[in-house]
Amino acid sequence: MERQKKLYFPILFAIVGILSTFIITNLLSQGLPEVSSSDDFITILPGPIQADVNSLLFLLIPAYFIGFFTLVIPMALLMILFNKVSRASTYELGVFTTGEGFSATKMIRRALVPALFALSTGELFVNLLPDRIFDLPVFEPENAVIFLRLFNPLQTLLGSLLALIFGLVIFAPTWILNDSGIVVQVKSSHMTARRCPDTEGIGRWFSNIFGGFAIFAYPITMIHRFFYVPYIVHNVAPDIFNLVNSIFWIVGIPFLVMSFVLPFIILNELGLTWVRPKIHNFARRLGAKEVQPKSLMLEMLEFKDHLNDQVDDHEIDTDSSRMKRM
């Protein structure tokens, strides 16, 4: 029952966000034909702008589910195999028994980095291949303010939802690996060298790589889209209304993209009892060992005992706030 309760808010977040995306994209696409000379928006889809937008959204949703159910588990297994082969000389595989607590807040936070990754990569592809996906409408200079106010968020949002197909295939396997407790740790034979003990989740390792790119690239791509393009390239006046509009989309679009990620985080939660044993069995066939929580806490406990011994030998002077030798 407690497990079901924690899903209520993520489900509500996803429903509200997805419905809001459909409403917002339709409102934005309705106004574009009035300020541009083109009535087409997506090159591979026939029809006017609003029909293109709706068709793309309805095609993307099943594409997400197909990618999730067909590619995520094989990708997770490939990530384990890659770590086993590429780091075999120094690290060994391990299976760590994780806790079961994972709150609704953590589920929402888990959706953020894939959303930022989709936004960053979507913007990169749109800028590198400007005419391959979206048809860039021609507009008159006097319509630049209204056109960019409609076109920029619409193209950014749809571009990020396209890139989210790849984002889910990359990040969803890391959720499975993190929740299954698949780790690598430095072999004991290497502890004679001058190096710190190191135990790291495989999923965390991959998510740090792609998540680091997303956190670095997101502000750059958003500043380029919502500040450089309108105010530098097209000489739009940076008045209060335009600046607030730019900031609103920079902050707001990630929440819309997160709503498309959350259904798959929920599916991951629901499928853990089925997926986790299969991931464990695969890792053990590759030689993974059981990692006990006590072995990870040993150094911390020893340090705590040492600290307690020091405290026993001292008393705190409340007047001077200094430690005195007894």
URGI-V356070 format. One record per residue. N is the residue number from 0. RES is the residue in one small letter. D_CENTER is the distance of its C-alpha to the mean C-alpha in whole Angstrom. Layout:
# URGI-V356070
N_RES_D_CENTER + N_RES_D_CENTER
This chain:
# URGI-V356070
0_m_28 + 1_e_26 + 2_r_23 + 3_q_23 + 4_k_23 + 5_k_20 + 6_l_19 + 7_y_21 + 8_f_19 + 9_p_15 + 10_i_18 + 11_l_19 + 12_f_16 + 13_a_15 + 14_i_19 + 15_v_19 + 16_g_16 + 17_i_17 + 18_l_21 + 19_s_20 + 20_t_18 + 21_f_21 + 22_i_24 + 23_i_22 + 24_t_22 + 25_n_26 + 26_l_27 + 27_l_26 + 28_s_27 + 29_q_30 + 30_g_31 + 31_l_30 + 32_p_34 + 33_e_36 + 34_v_35 + 35_s_34 + 36_s_37 + 37_s_34 + 38_d_34 + 39_d_31 + 40_f_27 + 41_i_26 + 42_t_28 + 43_i_28 + 44_l_28 + 45_p_32 + 46_g_33 + 47_p_32 + 48_i_29 + 49_q_28 + 50_a_29 + 51_d_27 + 52_v_24 + 53_n_25 + 54_s_25 + 55_l_22 + 56_l_20 + 57_f_22 + 58_l_22 + 59_l_18 + 60_i_18 + 61_p_20 + 62_a_18 + 63_y_15 + 64_f_17 + 65_i_19 + 66_g_16 + 67_f_15 + 68_f_18 + 69_t_20 + 70_l_17 + 71_v_15 + 72_i_18 + 73_p_19 + 74_m_16 + 75_a_16 + 76_l_20 + 77_l_20 + 78_m_17 + 79_i_20 + 80_l_23 + 81_f_21 + 82_n_21 + 83_k_24 + 84_v_26 + 85_s_25 + 86_r_25 + 87_a_28 + 88_s_30 + 89_t_29 + 90_y_27 + 91_e_27 + 92_l_25 + 93_g_25 + 94_v_24 + 95_f_23 + 96_t_24 + 97_t_21 + 98_g_22 + 99_e_21 + 100_g_20 + 101_f_17 + 102_s_17 + 103_a_16 + 104_t_14 + 105_k_12 + 106_m_11 + 107_i_10 + 108_r_9 + 109_r_6 + 110_a_5 + 111_l_5 + 112_v_2 + 113_p_2 + 114_a_5 + 115_l_6 + 116_f_6 + 117_a_8 + 118_l_10 + 119_s_11 + 120_t_12 + 121_g_13 + 122_e_15 + 123_l_16 + 124_f_18 + 125_v_19 + 126_n_21 + 127_l_22 + 128_l_23 + 129_p_24 + 130_d_27 + 131_r_26 + 132_i_23 + 133_f_24 + 134_d_28 + 135_l_28 + 136_p_31 + 137_v_34 + 138_f_35 + 139_e_38 + 140_p_37 + 141_e_38 + 142_n_36 + 143_a_33 + 144_v_32 + 145_i_31 + 146_f_30 + 147_l_27 + 148_r_26 + 149_l_26 + 150_f_25 + 151_n_22 + 152_p_20 + 153_l_21 + 154_q_20 + 155_t_17 + 156_l_15 + 157_l_17 + 158_g_16 + 159_s_12 + 160_l_13 + 161_l_14 + 162_a_12 + 163_l_9 + 164_i_12 + 165_f_11 + 166_g_7 + 167_l_8 + 168_v_11 + 169_i_9 + 170_f_7 + 171_a_9 + 172_p_12 + 173_t_10 + 174_w_10 + 175_i_14 + 176_l_15 + 177_n_14 + 178_d_16 + 179_s_19 + 180_g_19 + 181_i_20 + 182_v_20 + 183_v_22 + 184_q_25 + 185_v_28 + 186_k_31 + 187_s_34 + 188_s_36 + 189_h_34 + 190_m_34 + 191_t_37 + 192_a_36 + 193_r_35 + 194_r_31 + 195_c_29 + 196_p_28 + 197_d_25 + 198_t_23 + 199_e_19 + 200_g_17 + 201_i_16 + 202_g_12 + 203_r_12 + 204_w_14 + 205_f_11 + 206_s_8 + 207_n_10 + 208_i_11 + 209_f_8 + 210_g_6 + 211_g_10 + 212_f_10 + 213_a_8 + 214_i_9 + 215_f_13 + 216_a_13 + 217_y_11 + 218_p_15 + 219_i_17 + 220_t_16 + 221_m_16 + 222_i_19 + 223_h_21 + 224_r_20 + 225_f_21 + 226_f_24 + 227_y_25 + 228_v_26 + 229_p_28 + 230_y_29 + 231_i_30 + 232_v_30 + 233_h_32 + 234_n_34 + 235_v_32 + 236_a_34 + 237_p_31 + 238_d_33 + 239_i_31 + 240_f_30 + 241_n_28 + 242_l_27 + 243_v_26 + 244_n_24 + 245_s_22 + 246_i_21 + 247_f_20 + 248_w_18 + 249_i_16 + 250_v_15 + 251_g_15 + 252_i_14 + 253_p_10 + 254_f_12 + 255_l_13 + 256_v_10 + 257_m_8 + 258_s_12 + 259_f_11 + 260_v_8 + 261_l_10 + 262_p_13 + 263_f_12 + 264_i_11 + 265_i_14 + 266_l_16 + 267_n_14 + 268_e_16 + 269_l_19 + 270_g_20 + 271_l_19 + 272_t_23 + 273_w_23 + 274_v_21 + 275_r_21 + 276_p_25 + 277_k_24 + 278_i_22 + 279_h_24 + 280_n_27 + 281_f_26 + 282_a_25 + 283_r_28 + 284_r_30 + 285_l_28 + 286_g_30 + 287_a_28 + 288_k_29 + 289_e_29 + 290_v_27 + 291_q_29 + 292_p_28 + 293_k_31 + 294_s_31 + 295_l_28 + 296_m_30 + 297_l_33 + 298_e_33 + 299_m_31 + 300_l_34 + 301_e_37 + 302_f_36 + 303_k_36 + 304_d_39 + 305_h_40 + 306_l_39 + 307_n_41 + 308_d_44 + 309_q_44 + 310_v_44 + 311_d_47 + 312_d_49 + 313_h_48 + 314_e_49 + 315_i_47 + 316_d_49 + 317_t_48 + 318_d_51 + 319_s_49 + 320_s_46 + 321_r_47 + 322_m_47 + 323_k_50 + 324_r_52 + 325_m_54
